[in-house]
Amino acid sequence: MNKVFLIGRLTRDPELRYTGSNTAVASFSIAVNRNFTNQSGEREADFINIVVWRKQAENVKNYLTQGSQVAIDGRIQTRSYDDQDGKKRYVTEVVADNVEFLGSKNSNSQSNNSSSSASSEPTPYDFGGSEQTTTAVDSNPFADFGSSIEISDDELPF
């Protein structure tokens, strides 16, 4: 069985290309922290190359940037090619079946700032004004939209 699950942050913006048959393919790499520290007490990371295809490749290009956190579900693939000097080169990468967007590189700092009660800066969810309108769960959310509308099955065209 060849199955890989990774969580990490993009080390660069994704690159999107199209094959000759107009199939989208994106490539990027992620940094995945190791579970232990080295002899100096520092946490090291592995840098893993990721390839994703089709619509998901376009979504990755449109919504992810360097520093975005993702979860990858895929498989390991090794391929080879001849470089310009004629030497055979091998590439090992993860072909992603699923890419989950977990957060951006700024999501932690935004959540820390928005939770501070002393801040006078508006949060991304502050639409101005101090009044909030709420609707009780048991009430009719359409009650304030005017007169009622009667619908019968006889009026439907099919």
N, CA and C atoms as a LAMMPS dump frame, in Angstrom:
ITEM: TIMESTEP
0
ITEM: NUMBER OF ATOMS
474
ITEM: BOX BOUNDS ff ff ff
-5.0000000000000000e+02 5.0000000000000000e+02
-5.0000000000000000e+02 5.0000000000000000e+02
-5.0000000000000000e+02 5.0000000000000000e+02
ITEM: ATOMS id mol type element x y z
1 1 1 N 0.847 -1.171 0
2 1 2 C 0 0 0
3 1 3 C 0.896 1.239 0
4 2 1 N 0.544 2.22 -0.813
5 2 2 C 1.306 3.454 -0.946
6 2 3 C 0.381 4.606 -0.578
7 3 1 N 0.418 5.041 0.687
8 3 2 C -0.466 6.086 1.184
9 3 3 C 0.319 7.032 2.071
10 4 1 N 0.139 8.343 1.863
11 4 2 C 0.88 9.352 2.614
12 4 3 C -0.093 10.383 3.162
13 5 1 N 0.099 10.779 4.429
14 5 2 C -0.648 11.871 5.046
15 5 3 C 0.367 12.851 5.612
16 6 1 N 0.273 14.116 5.224
17 6 2 C 1.224 15.136 5.663
18 6 3 C 0.482 16.402 6.073
19 7 1 N 1.007 17.098 7.065
20 7 2 C 0.541 18.44 7.417
21 7 3 C 1.772 19.32 7.472
22 8 1 N 1.713 20.436 6.745
23 8 2 C 2.84 21.35 6.719
24 8 3 C 2.459 22.684 6.121
25 9 1 N 3.463 23.535 5.941
26 9 2 C 3.259 24.87 5.374
27 9 3 C 4.002 24.99 4.052
28 10 1 N 3.379 25.679 3.1
29 10 2 C 3.991 25.875 1.788
30 10 3 C 5.277 26.682 1.918
31 11 1 N 6.325 26.219 1.269
32 11 2 C 7.606 26.924 1.297
33 11 3 C 7.728 27.935 0.16
34 12 1 N 6.813 27.861 -0.797
35 12 2 C 6.786 28.8 -1.924
36 12 3 C 5.378 28.793 -2.503
37 13 1 N 5.076 29.802 -3.311
38 13 2 C 3.774 29.843 -3.974
39 13 3 C 3.675 28.695 -4.973
40 14 1 N 2.486 28.117 -5.141
41 14 2 C 2.316 27.022 -6.102
42 14 3 C 2.55 27.499 -7.535
43 15 1 N 3.08 26.605 -8.369
44 15 2 C 3.266 26.876 -9.801
45 15 3 C 2.228 26.065 -10.559
46 16 1 N 1.439 26.729 -11.408
47 16 2 C 0.399 26.068 -12.184
48 16 3 C 0.821 26.005 -13.64
49 17 1 N 0.688 24.81 -14.231
50 17 2 C 0.977 24.604 -15.655
51 17 3 C -0.16 23.797 -16.25
52 18 1 N -0.167 23.714 -17.563
53 18 2 C -1.16 22.896 -18.261
54 18 3 C -0.437 21.955 -19.211
55 19 1 N -0.906 20.71 -19.256
56 19 2 C -0.324 19.721 -20.165
57 19 3 C -0.789 20.017 -21.589
58 20 1 N -0.279 19.259 -22.55
59 20 2 C -0.682 19.409 -23.94
60 20 3 C -2.162 19.164 -24.144
61 21 1 N -2.767 18.352 -23.296
62 21 2 C -4.21 18.09 -23.392
63 21 3 C -5.015 19.021 -22.488
64 22 1 N -4.396 20.127 -22.057
65 22 2 C -5.035 21.175 -21.258
66 22 3 C -5.478 20.703 -19.876
67 23 1 N -4.716 19.784 -19.273
68 23 2 C -4.974 19.335 -17.909
69 23 3 C -4.112 20.146 -16.957
70 24 1 N -4.748 20.738 -15.943
71 24 2 C -4.03 21.562 -14.975
72 24 3 C -3.189 20.693 -14.046
73 25 1 N -1.963 21.147 -13.772
74 25 2 C -1.09 20.484 -12.806
75 25 3 C -0.341 21.565 -12.021
76 26 1 N -0.388 21.462 -10.696
77 26 2 C 0.296 22.426 -9.836
78 26 3 C 1.369 21.695 -9.039
79 27 1 N 2.458 22.399 -8.782
80 27 2 C 3.516 21.841 -7.949
81 27 3 C 3.922 22.878 -6.904
82 28 1 N 4.264 22.364 -5.734
83 28 2 C 4.732 23.2 -4.638
84 28 3 C 5.437 22.305 -3.646
85 29 1 N 6.036 22.878 -2.64
86 29 2 C 6.659 22.067 -1.599
87 29 3 C 6.154 22.545 -0.246
88 30 1 N 6.157 21.619 0.71
89 30 2 C 5.743 21.962 2.065
90 30 3 C 6.848 21.576 3.041
91 31 1 N 6.92 22.325 4.123
92 31 2 C 7.825 22.013 5.222
93 31 3 C 7.015 21.274 6.278
94 32 1 N 7.49 20.089 6.652
95 32 2 C 6.814 19.259 7.647
96 32 3 C 7.756 19.116 8.831
97 33 1 N 7.317 19.591 9.998
98 33 2 C 8.154 19.519 11.194
99 33 3 C 8.338 18.085 11.642
100 34 1 N 9.534 17.779 12.12
101 34 2 C 9.801 16.47 12.708
102 34 3 C 9.297 16.466 14.145
103 35 1 N 9.048 15.283 14.687
104 35 2 C 8.492 15.157 16.041
105 35 3 C 9.536 15.297 17.142
106 36 1 N 10.793 15.498 16.785
107 36 2 C 11.847 15.553 17.785
108 36 3 C 12.794 16.707 17.46
109 37 1 N 13.645 17.047 18.403
110 37 2 C 14.637 18.099 18.194
111 37 3 C 16.01 17.468 17.988
112 38 1 N 16.889 18.226 17.359
113 38 2 C 18.248 17.733 17.147
114 38 3 C 19.076 17.936 18.418
115 39 1 N 20.388 17.666 18.352
116 39 2 C 21.252 17.764 19.533
117 39 3 C 21.345 19.194 20.057
118 40 1 N 21.086 20.188 19.195
119 40 2 C 21.127 21.591 19.612
120 40 3 C 19.794 22.045 20.202
121 41 1 N 18.815 21.163 20.226
122 41 2 C 17.506 21.518 20.758
123 41 3 C 16.597 22.193 19.739
124 42 1 N 17.008 22.196 18.482
125 42 2 C 16.206 22.827 17.435
126 42 3 C 15.345 21.785 16.729
127 43 1 N 14.147 22.196 16.354
128 43 2 C 13.244 21.312 15.614
129 43 3 C 13.565 21.437 14.131
130 44 1 N 13.805 20.318 13.486
131 44 2 C 14.108 20.307 12.058
132 44 3 C 12.851 20.012 11.265
133 45 1 N 12.917 20.269 9.965
134 45 2 C 11.772 20.025 9.089
135 45 3 C 12.248 19.295 7.841
136 46 1 N 11.339 18.548 7.247
137 46 2 C 11.572 17.927 5.948
138 46 3 C 10.816 18.746 4.912
139 47 1 N 11.4 18.884 3.725
140 47 2 C 10.795 19.655 2.647
141 47 3 C 10.351 18.672 1.572
142 48 1 N 9.04 18.576 1.395
143 48 2 C 8.437 17.555 0.544
144 48 3 C 7.828 18.21 -0.69
145 49 1 N 8.184 17.682 -1.875
146 49 2 C 7.604 18.177 -3.126
147 49 3 C 6.235 17.537 -3.329
148 50 1 N 5.254 18.372 -3.727
149 50 2 C 3.873 17.937 -3.904
150 50 3 C 3.441 18.268 -5.333
151 51 1 N 2.685 17.352 -5.949
152 51 2 C 2.086 17.568 -7.264
153 51 3 C 0.596 17.294 -7.137
154 52 1 N -0.223 18.179 -7.697
155 52 2 C -1.674 18.001 -7.653
156 52 3 C -2.245 18.31 -9.033
157 53 1 N -3.297 17.595 -9.419
158 53 2 C -3.821 17.648 -10.784
159 53 3 C -5.236 18.219 -10.854
160 54 1 N -5.622 18.638 -12.04
161 54 2 C -6.966 19.039 -12.458
162 54 3 C -7.51 20.229 -11.67
163 55 1 N -8.79 20.211 -11.34
164 55 2 C -9.445 21.35 -10.688
165 55 3 C -8.792 21.682 -9.359
166 56 1 N -8.371 20.649 -8.63
167 56 2 C -7.715 20.887 -7.349
168 56 3 C -6.414 21.662 -7.531
169 57 1 N -5.73 21.452 -8.659
170 57 2 C -4.507 22.204 -8.959
171 57 3 C -4.825 23.69 -9.131
172 58 1 N -5.918 23.985 -9.811
173 58 2 C -6.315 25.381 -10.002
174 58 3 C -6.718 26.015 -8.676
175 59 1 N -7.418 25.267 -7.825
176 59 2 C -7.788 25.782 -6.502
177 59 3 C -6.558 26.066 -5.649
178 60 1 N -5.58 25.177 -5.692
179 60 2 C -4.345 25.373 -4.944
180 60 3 C -3.659 26.664 -5.391
181 61 1 N -3.571 26.882 -6.682
182 61 2 C -2.934 28.092 -7.209
183 61 3 C -3.706 29.344 -6.798
184 62 1 N -5.042 29.266 -6.828
185 62 2 C -5.867 30.442 -6.545
186 62 3 C -5.947 30.803 -5.066
187 63 1 N -5.842 29.817 -4.177
188 63 2 C -6.127 30.072 -2.769
189 63 3 C -4.96 29.875 -1.808
190 64 1 N -3.86 29.301 -2.251
191 64 2 C -2.738 29.064 -1.345
192 64 3 C -1.54 29.914 -1.736
193 65 1 N -0.793 30.349 -0.733
194 65 2 C 0.445 31.091 -0.955
195 65 3 C 1.495 30.564 0.013
196 66 1 N 2.702 31.054 -0.144
197 66 2 C 3.781 30.658 0.753
198 66 3 C 3.344 30.894 2.196
199 67 1 N 3.517 29.885 3.036
200 67 2 C 3.15 29.978 4.446
201 67 3 C 1.8 29.382 4.777
202 68 1 N 0.953 29.125 3.773
203 68 2 C -0.353 28.524 4.034
204 68 3 C -0.175 27.113 4.581
205 69 1 N -1.008 26.751 5.551
206 69 2 C -0.942 25.407 6.128
207 69 3 C -1.929 24.496 5.404
208 70 1 N -1.463 23.297 5.067
209 70 2 C -2.286 22.338 4.339
210 70 3 C -2.11 20.941 4.918
211 71 1 N -3.119 20.116 4.671
212 71 2 C -3.037 18.678 4.945
213 71 3 C -3.102 17.985 3.591
214 72 1 N -2.176 17.068 3.353
215 72 2 C -2.067 16.364 2.077
216 72 3 C -2.367 14.891 2.3
217 73 1 N -3.166 14.336 1.405
218 73 2 C -3.462 12.905 1.378
219 73 3 C -3.087 12.454 -0.032
220 74 1 N -2.148 11.521 -0.153
221 74 2 C -1.729 11.107 -1.487
222 74 3 C -0.848 9.882 -1.474
223 75 1 N 0.021 9.803 -2.487
224 75 2 C 0.922 8.655 -2.633
225 75 3 C 2.296 9.141 -3.074
226 76 1 N 3.318 8.374 -2.749
227 76 2 C 4.683 8.696 -3.157
228 76 3 C 4.915 8.161 -4.558
229 77 1 N 5.569 8.978 -5.373
230 77 2 C 5.886 8.572 -6.746
231 77 3 C 7.344 8.938 -7.032
232 78 1 N 8.049 8.044 -7.674
233 78 2 C 9.413 8.314 -8.124
234 78 3 C 9.444 8.237 -9.641
235 79 1 N 10.031 9.238 -10.253
236 79 2 C 10.155 9.265 -11.715
237 79 3 C 11.582 9.674 -12.064
238 80 1 N 11.962 9.455 -13.304
239 80 2 C 13.313 9.824 -13.733
240 80 3 C 13.242 10.568 -15.058
241 81 1 N 14.275 11.348 -15.313
242 81 2 C 14.416 12.061 -16.579
243 81 3 C 15.903 12.291 -16.839
244 82 1 N 16.25 12.612 -18.071
245 82 2 C 17.628 12.943 -18.436
246 82 3 C 17.784 14.452 -18.45
247 83 1 N 18.794 14.959 -17.706
248 83 2 C 18.997 16.408 -17.676
249 83 3 C 19.727 16.885 -18.933
250 84 1 N 20.08 18.15 -18.985
251 84 2 C 20.715 18.738 -20.169
252 84 3 C 22.068 18.117 -20.469
253 85 1 N 22.754 17.615 -19.442
254 85 2 C 24.056 16.975 -19.625
255 85 3 C 23.937 15.491 -19.945
256 86 1 N 22.706 14.988 -20.047
257 86 2 C 22.498 13.583 -20.351
258 86 3 C 22.529 12.671 -19.135
259 87 1 N 22.648 13.242 -17.938
260 87 2 C 22.645 12.438 -16.715
261 87 3 C 21.216 12.113 -16.309
262 88 1 N 21.02 10.895 -15.845
263 88 2 C 19.702 10.482 -15.386
264 88 3 C 19.469 11.052 -13.991
265 89 1 N 18.349 11.727 -13.832
266 89 2 C 17.963 12.325 -12.554
267 89 3 C 16.692 11.65 -12.056
268 90 1 N 16.613 11.478 -10.752
269 90 2 C 15.444 10.866 -10.129
270 90 3 C 14.751 11.9 -9.248
271 91 1 N 13.439 11.891 -9.283
272 91 2 C 12.635 12.809 -8.491
273 91 3 C 11.623 11.983 -7.704
274 92 1 N 11.575 12.218 -6.401
275 92 2 C 10.567 11.595 -5.556
276 92 3 C 9.647 12.698 -5.068
277 93 1 N 8.345 12.494 -5.238
278 93 2 C 7.368 13.514 -4.876
279 93 3 C 6.089 12.844 -4.399
280 94 1 N 5.227 13.62 -3.784
281 94 2 C 3.919 13.132 -3.363
282 94 3 C 2.897 13.63 -4.375
283 95 1 N 2.15 12.698 -4.945
284 95 2 C 1.036 13.043 -5.819
285 95 3 C -0.194 13.115 -4.923
286 96 1 N -0.742 14.311 -4.784
287 96 2 C -1.839 14.543 -3.848
288 96 3 C -3.165 14.114 -4.445
289 97 1 N -3.897 13.304 -3.7
290 97 2 C -5.268 12.969 -4.052
291 97 3 C -6.219 13.999 -3.457
292 98 1 N -5.825 14.569 -2.312
293 98 2 C -6.661 15.526 -1.609
294 98 3 C -5.779 16.555 -0.922
295 99 1 N -6.121 17.836 -1.071
296 99 2 C -5.417 18.92 -0.39
297 99 3 C -6.443 19.681 0.437
298 100 1 N -6.269 19.665 1.753
299 100 2 C -7.159 20.386 2.659
300 100 3 C -6.489 21.696 3.053
301 101 1 N -7.202 22.803 2.911
302 101 2 C -6.678 24.114 3.289
303 101 3 C -6.93 24.302 4.785
304 102 1 N -5.866 24.367 5.574
305 102 2 C -6.01 24.458 7.027
306 102 3 C -5.926 25.873 7.55
307 103 1 N -5.23 26.75 6.905
308 103 2 C -5.102 28.124 7.379
309 103 3 C -3.981 28.824 6.66
310 104 1 N -3.968 30.142 6.8
311 104 2 C -2.919 30.933 6.164
312 104 3 C -1.811 31.192 7.165
313 105 1 N -0.717 31.748 6.696
314 105 2 C 0.409 32.026 7.583
315 105 3 C 0.062 33.105 8.597
316 106 1 N -0.965 33.925 8.316
317 106 2 C -1.353 34.995 9.228
318 106 3 C -2.541 34.63 10.106
319 107 1 N -3.081 33.428 9.976
320 107 2 C -4.292 33.084 10.723
321 107 3 C -4.055 33.098 12.231
322 108 1 N -2.887 32.685 12.7
323 108 2 C -2.62 32.693 14.133
324 108 3 C -2.534 34.106 14.674
325 109 1 N -1.874 35.008 13.951
326 109 2 C -1.737 36.371 14.441
327 109 3 C -3.07 37.099 14.389
328 110 1 N -3.93 36.811 13.391
329 110 2 C -5.236 37.441 13.326
330 110 3 C -6.111 36.996 14.478
331 111 1 N -6.102 35.704 14.795
332 111 2 C -6.944 35.228 15.882
333 111 3 C -6.461 35.776 17.214
334 112 1 N -5.16 35.96 17.386
335 112 2 C -4.642 36.538 18.618
336 112 3 C -5.048 37.997 18.733
337 113 1 N -4.999 38.735 17.626
338 113 2 C -5.354 40.146 17.653
339 113 3 C -6.843 40.336 17.88
340 114 1 N -7.686 39.508 17.255
341 114 2 C -9.124 39.692 17.374
342 114 3 C -9.637 39.3 18.744
343 115 1 N -8.9 38.486 19.481
344 115 2 C -9.354 38.084 20.804
345 115 3 C -8.973 39.107 21.867
346 116 1 N -8.165 40.068 21.532
347 116 2 C -7.757 41.082 22.487
348 116 3 C -8.875 42.101 22.668
349 117 1 N -9.354 42.284 23.906
350 117 2 C -10.46 43.199 24.147
351 117 3 C -10.003 44.644 24.199
352 118 1 N -8.725 44.898 24.387
353 118 2 C -8.224 46.257 24.492
354 118 3 C -8.001 46.898 23.127
355 119 1 N -8.049 46.138 22.077
356 119 2 C -7.763 46.653 20.746
357 119 3 C -8.913 47.508 20.238
358 120 1 N -8.583 48.697 19.693
359 120 2 C -9.609 49.556 19.106
360 120 3 C -9.682 49.359 17.601
361 121 1 N -8.815 48.543 17.056
362 121 2 C -8.816 48.255 15.628
363 121 3 C -9.995 47.358 15.284
364 122 1 N -10.675 47.604 14.164
365 122 2 C -11.769 46.706 13.775
366 122 3 C -11.224 45.357 13.351
367 123 1 N -11.954 44.314 13.674
368 123 2 C -11.575 42.977 13.243
369 123 3 C -12.078 42.77 11.828
370 124 1 N -11.631 41.733 11.129
371 124 2 C -12.143 41.479 9.782
372 124 3 C -13.646 41.238 9.776
373 125 1 N -14.253 40.951 10.932
374 125 2 C -15.672 40.662 11.016
375 125 3 C -16.461 41.833 11.588
376 126 1 N -15.825 42.981 11.783
377 126 2 C -16.476 44.163 12.322
378 126 3 C -17.051 44.961 11.163
379 127 1 N -18.382 45.041 11.086
380 127 2 C -19.028 45.715 9.972
381 127 3 C -19.459 47.125 10.336
382 128 1 N -18.955 47.642 11.436
383 128 2 C -19.291 48.992 11.846
384 128 3 C -20.579 49.004 12.659
385 129 1 N -20.708 49.997 13.509
386 129 2 C -21.913 50.101 14.329
387 129 3 C -21.871 49.131 15.486
388 130 1 N -22.573 49.491 16.57
389 130 2 C -22.534 48.628 17.742
390 130 3 C -23.801 47.803 17.897
391 131 1 N -24.844 48.099 17.075
392 131 2 C -26.087 47.352 17.184
393 131 3 C -25.974 46.015 16.46
394 132 1 N -26.477 44.987 17.081
395 132 2 C -26.512 43.676 16.443
396 132 3 C -27.948 43.201 16.378
397 133 1 N -28.354 42.703 15.225
398 133 2 C -29.689 42.163 15.059
399 133 3 C -29.604 40.656 15.095
400 134 1 N -30.395 40.049 15.944
401 134 2 C -30.401 38.594 16.029
402 134 3 C -31.814 38.086 15.821
403 135 1 N -31.924 36.877 15.377
404 135 2 C -33.214 36.229 15.185
405 135 3 C -33.24 34.985 16.041
406 136 1 N -34.276 34.862 16.861
407 136 2 C -34.399 33.674 17.697
408 136 3 C -34.607 32.456 16.815
409 137 1 N -34.097 31.333 17.249
410 137 2 C -34.182 30.115 16.465
411 137 3 C -35.628 29.705 16.24
412 138 1 N -36.498 29.932 17.231
413 138 2 C -37.89 29.517 17.125
414 138 3 C -38.753 30.475 16.316
415 139 1 N -38.243 31.678 16.028
416 139 2 C -39.065 32.653 15.304
417 139 3 C -38.997 32.418 13.8
418 140 1 N -39.929 33.045 13.074
419 140 2 C -39.992 32.928 11.622
420 140 3 C -39.019 33.936 11.007
421 141 1 N -37.963 33.494 10.33
422 141 2 C -36.977 34.432 9.784
423 141 3 C -37.53 35.256 8.631
424 142 1 N -38.693 34.875 8.061
425 142 2 C -39.277 35.595 6.932
426 142 3 C -40.438 36.491 7.35
427 143 1 N -40.665 36.65 8.641
428 143 2 C -41.819 37.384 9.145
429 143 3 C -41.811 38.852 8.724
430 144 1 N -40.665 39.474 8.57
431 144 2 C -40.577 40.9 8.272
432 144 3 C -40.466 41.203 6.78
433 145 1 N -40.785 40.256 5.905
434 145 2 C -40.608 40.465 4.477
435 145 3 C -41.913 40.757 3.741
436 146 1 N -42.959 41.192 4.441
437 146 2 C -44.194 41.6 3.767
438 146 3 C -45.249 40.531 3.815
439 147 1 N -46.154 40.6 2.822
440 147 2 C -47.31 39.704 2.806
441 147 3 C -46.903 38.286 2.446
442 148 1 N -47.787 37.351 2.778
443 148 2 C -47.502 35.953 2.516
444 148 3 C -47.737 35.616 1.05
445 149 1 N -47.165 34.531 0.595
446 149 2 C -47.292 34.07 -0.782
447 149 3 C -47.926 32.693 -0.741
448 150 1 N -48.983 32.503 -1.529
449 150 2 C -49.646 31.219 -1.603
450 150 3 C -49.145 30.475 -2.841
451 151 1 N -48.757 29.23 -2.678
452 151 2 C -48.268 28.394 -3.784
453 151 3 C -49.068 27.107 -3.786
454 152 1 N -49.542 26.746 -4.977
455 152 2 C -50.235 25.458 -5.069
456 152 3 C -49.615 24.657 -6.208
457 153 1 N -49.764 23.357 -6.146
458 153 2 C -49.211 22.482 -7.179
459 153 3 C -49.884 22.68 -8.532
460 154 1 N -51.087 23.226 -8.546
461 154 2 C -51.813 23.445 -9.795
462 154 3 C -51.141 24.481 -10.672
463 155 1 N -50.345 25.382 -10.089
464 155 2 C -49.742 26.479 -10.834
465 155 3 C -48.387 26.095 -11.457
466 156 1 N -47.868 24.954 -11.106
467 156 2 C -46.56 24.551 -11.604
468 156 3 C -46.675 24.109 -13.064
469 157 1 N -45.677 24.457 -13.923
470 157 2 C -45.76 24.177 -15.361
471 157 3 C -45.53 22.717 -15.729
472 158 1 N -45.15 21.856 -14.84
473 158 2 C -44.846 20.476 -15.226
474 158 3 C -45.774 19.479 -14.651
